[in-house]
Each structure stands twice: as structure tokens, then as C-alpha cells.
Amino acid sequence: MSIIGWIILGLLAGAIAKFLLPGRDPGGFIGTTVIGVAGAFIGGWISARFFDYPVSKQFYDGTTWAAAIGGSLVLLIAYRILFGNSRD
């Protein structure tokens, strides 16, 4: 999968992570989108590095989506913990 595919996957994973973890984010829409893209990359790297299960080269693979959404959720939770009160 190309870098453009990972970015698109990250955008969608960020939207899904936002849906699964509703609430007010410190970064708004743009921050959540960036977190989704970063989460897709980090989730794919963690899956390949630590779980010895490299993500597929196909866009529609379930493991690829799970890694991207999982990475996005982890980053979104960490972002809320670190910067959660900045929009009050």
C-alpha cells in the first residue's frame, strides 16, 4: 500500500476512532485527523514489529484496519490525557 493509501486509511481510522470515543477533543477536527493518520502509521508499525504480524499490502484487509483504528484510539486517548483541558 502506498503512502497515499496509508493517509486515506488514517483519515478514515481517525473518523472511526472519533466515533468510538466521542467527546470534545483539544485539537478539534484537524487535530483528530492528524492523530488518525499518525495512528495508522504507528498501529501498522506496532503490528509488524511487536506482534510479528505485518499489515497487508491490501487496503481492505481487516488486520490493517484494526491496527490503524487501534493506533488512532491509543493516540487519541493519550492526546486527551495530555492536553484535555486546553479547550475549556
C-alpha positions as CSV (number, residue, x, y, z in Angstrom):
1,M,0.0,0.0,0.0
2,S,1.4,3.4,-0.9
3,I,1.8,6.4,1.4
4,I,-1.4,7.9,-0.1
5,G,-3.3,4.7,0.9
6,W,-2.0,5.0,4.4
7,I,-3.0,8.6,4.6
8,I,-6.5,7.8,3.4
9,L,-6.7,4.9,5.8
10,G,-5.5,7.1,8.6
11,L,-8.2,9.7,7.8
12,L,-10.9,7.1,7.9
13,A,-9.4,5.4,11.0
14,G,-9.4,8.8,12.8
15,A,-13.0,9.3,12.0
16,I,-13.9,5.8,13.3
17,A,-11.8,6.4,16.4
18,K,-13.6,9.7,17.0
19,F,-16.9,7.8,16.6
20,L,-15.9,5.1,19.0
21,L,-14.5,7.7,21.5
22,P,-16.9,10.6,21.4
23,G,-16.3,13.8,23.3
24,R,-14.6,17.1,23.0
25,D,-11.1,16.9,21.6
26,P,-8.5,19.5,22.4
27,G,-7.4,19.8,18.7
28,G,-10.8,19.8,17.0
29,F,-11.3,18.2,13.6
30,I,-7.8,18.9,12.2
31,G,-6.1,17.5,15.4
32,T,-8.3,14.4,15.3
33,T,-7.4,13.9,11.6
34,V,-3.7,14.2,12.2
35,I,-4.0,11.8,15.1
36,G,-5.8,9.3,12.8
37,V,-3.1,9.5,10.2
38,A,-0.3,9.1,12.8
39,G,-2.3,6.3,14.5
40,A,-2.5,4.4,11.2
41,F,1.3,4.5,10.8
42,I,2.0,3.7,14.4
43,G,-0.6,0.9,14.5
44,G,0.9,-0.7,11.4
45,W,4.4,-0.4,12.8
46,I,3.4,-1.9,16.2
47,S,1.6,-4.7,14.5
48,A,4.6,-5.6,12.3
49,R,7.3,-5.0,14.9
50,F,5.9,-6.4,18.2
51,F,3.1,-8.8,17.2
52,D,5.1,-10.3,14.3
53,Y,2.0,-9.8,12.1
54,P,2.9,-7.4,9.3
55,V,-0.1,-5.5,7.8
56,S,-1.2,-6.5,4.4
57,K,-0.5,-4.6,1.3
58,Q,-4.2,-4.5,0.6
59,F,-6.4,-1.6,1.6
60,Y,-9.4,-3.8,2.5
61,D,-7.5,-6.2,4.9
62,G,-9.2,-6.4,8.3
63,T,-5.9,-6.6,10.2
64,T,-4.7,-3.4,8.5
65,W,-7.9,-1.6,9.6
66,A,-7.7,-3.0,13.1
67,A,-4.1,-1.8,13.5
68,A,-4.9,1.7,12.1
69,I,-8.0,2.1,14.3
70,G,-6.3,0.8,17.4
71,G,-3.3,3.1,16.9
72,S,-5.7,6.0,16.4
73,L,-7.6,5.2,19.6
74,V,-4.4,4.9,21.6
75,L,-3.1,8.3,20.3
76,L,-6.5,10.0,20.8
77,I,-6.7,8.8,24.4
78,A,-3.1,9.9,25.1
79,Y,-3.8,13.2,23.5
80,R,-6.8,13.8,25.6
81,I,-4.9,12.8,28.8
82,L,-2.0,15.2,28.0
83,F,-4.0,18.2,26.5
84,G,-7.5,17.5,27.7
85,N,-8.1,20.8,29.5
86,S,-6.7,23.1,26.8
87,R,-10.1,24.0,25.3
88,D,-12.0,24.7,28.5
